[in-house]
Amino acid sequence: MQNQKPIYDMGNATAGIFKGNSISNAIKEIYGESASLFANLIKSKLPDTAREYTLLDIGSSKGELLSDILALLPEYNFDITVTDTNPDAVSQNCINGKKIVADAESLPLDDKSIDLVIMRYVLQFNLLENQKNIIREVSRVTKGFAIVQHGGSDSFDAESWREKVGKIFIDDELPQIKRNGGFWSSAEEIENYMDCENIRYERVLSKKIQGLSQPFIERYSLSNEQASKLRGMLGDKDFLTQTTWIIYPTE
Ligand SMILES: C[S@@+](CC[C@H](N)C(=O)[O-])C[C@H]1O[C@@H](n2cnc3c(N)ncnc32)[C@H](O)[C@@H]1O
């Protein structure tokens, strides 16, 4: 039996922020560009719009990203399932489809049962060993392909990045963003695992985005004092590495 996962507070502004609605470039890049990237990948890999595809959104939150993707794909018919560990998020999910409270580490779905799986910014809320289980589950339930987008640590010096960034989540002056139990893996740590397990994948893109502090400032309505403290604590590590993979089914 697995331990119950912590339920993370995603902040009070996810409706706009997870869609990239902000004047901040960091938020536009971290959240606002995903829907068109995912939609273009789907169009290029699923050209037949006459048939229905099964679609699974893992860690869907309230469906903010998926609703934007669907708006860009009006010609498609999807049979949709959304999952999340957070029951409140699942019950408030705006997507028309099956809604399941489930841990991505053990999805109540058959092998190769889903044509298209999407998962954005879920891994870092889990420990590295749990992240590996999640990647294995993604590959197991996928029949066609999965698009996974990850917000991770510095690819060149993950340890130093994690040491500095980790401090923001235990600071008493930043109580809104306190968390434990997650792990900011690098893209390479995830790829090493996929290589070891013979999970086929393609790295679609990886980019360093400046302004890791900005989503926290806006999602959790930090005060000006808290915002400058956060930026000061992050210093030269005020960035994340966004990586997008296509992951293929388990052989
Ligand atoms: C930052 S939000 C991202 C939401 C959405 N995927 C997006 O990109 O807009 C992370 C979501 O992943 C969920 N989550 C984290 N770990 C999970 C797990 N092991 N299984 C299922 N959901 C998980 C959280 O509850 C949260 O709703």
The ligand as a MOL file (V3000), in Angstrom:
LIG
                    3D

  0  0  0     0  0            999 V3000
M  V30 BEGIN CTAB
M  V30 COUNTS 27 29 0 0 0
M  V30 BEGIN ATOM
M  V30 1 C 1.3610 22.6290 -10.9770 0
M  V30 2 S -0.1260 21.7350 -11.0440 0 CHG=1
M  V30 3 C -0.2570 21.4790 -12.7890 0
M  V30 4 C -1.6780 21.3080 -13.2500 0
M  V30 5 C -1.8360 21.0510 -14.7460 0
M  V30 6 N -1.2110 19.8120 -15.1450 0
M  V30 7 C -1.2160 22.2020 -15.5120 0
M  V30 8 O -0.1020 22.0500 -15.9940 0
M  V30 9 O -1.8540 23.2690 -15.5900 0 CHG=-1
M  V30 10 C 0.3360 20.1050 -10.4940 0
M  V30 11 C -0.8470 19.1720 -10.3180 0
M  V30 12 O -0.3400 17.8380 -10.2190 0
M  V30 13 C -1.0500 17.1640 -9.2050 0
M  V30 14 N -0.2040 16.0540 -8.7480 0
M  V30 15 C 0.9920 16.1150 -8.1380 0
M  V30 16 N 1.4640 14.8710 -7.9060 0
M  V30 17 C 0.5430 14.0050 -8.3900 0
M  V30 18 C 0.4580 12.5980 -8.4570 0
M  V30 19 N 1.4060 11.8120 -7.9390 0
M  V30 20 N -0.6290 12.0430 -9.0440 0
M  V30 21 C -1.6170 12.8350 -9.5530 0
M  V30 22 N -1.5890 14.1750 -9.5080 0
M  V30 23 C -0.5280 14.7620 -8.9400 0
M  V30 24 C -1.3130 18.2430 -8.1630 0
M  V30 25 O -2.3660 17.8900 -7.2780 0
M  V30 26 C -1.6490 19.4300 -9.0550 0
M  V30 27 O -3.0120 19.5130 -9.3510 0
M  V30 END ATOM
M  V30 BEGIN BOND
M  V30 1 1 1 2
M  V30 2 1 2 3
M  V30 3 1 2 10
M  V30 4 1 3 4
M  V30 5 1 4 5
M  V30 6 1 5 6
M  V30 7 1 5 7
M  V30 8 2 7 8
M  V30 9 1 7 9
M  V30 10 1 10 11
M  V30 11 1 11 12
M  V30 12 1 11 26
M  V30 13 1 12 13
M  V30 14 1 13 14
M  V30 15 1 13 24
M  V30 16 1 14 15
M  V30 17 1 14 23
M  V30 18 2 15 16
M  V30 19 1 16 17
M  V30 20 1 17 18
M  V30 21 2 17 23
M  V30 22 1 18 19
M  V30 23 2 18 20
M  V30 24 1 20 21
M  V30 25 2 21 22
M  V30 26 1 22 23
M  V30 27 1 24 25
M  V30 28 1 24 26
M  V30 29 1 26 27
M  V30 END BOND
M  V30 END CTAB
M  END
